[in-house]
């Protein structure tokens, strides 16, 4: 039973690793005005936020 639970949690873990910075975007980064550093770089801002 624990094996099935562990296997079911793998996608959830991957989601938490890759997408938790998106919540920080709305709450902190835009409010403090530091989103400009993401917009000025020639790389996709979403890509930067996910892999920061």
PyMOL commands that set and color helices and strands:
alter all, ss='L'
color gray80, all
select helices_A, chain A and resi 2-19+21-32+36-40+45-50
alter helices_A, ss='H'
color red, helices_A
deselect
rebuild
show_as cartoon
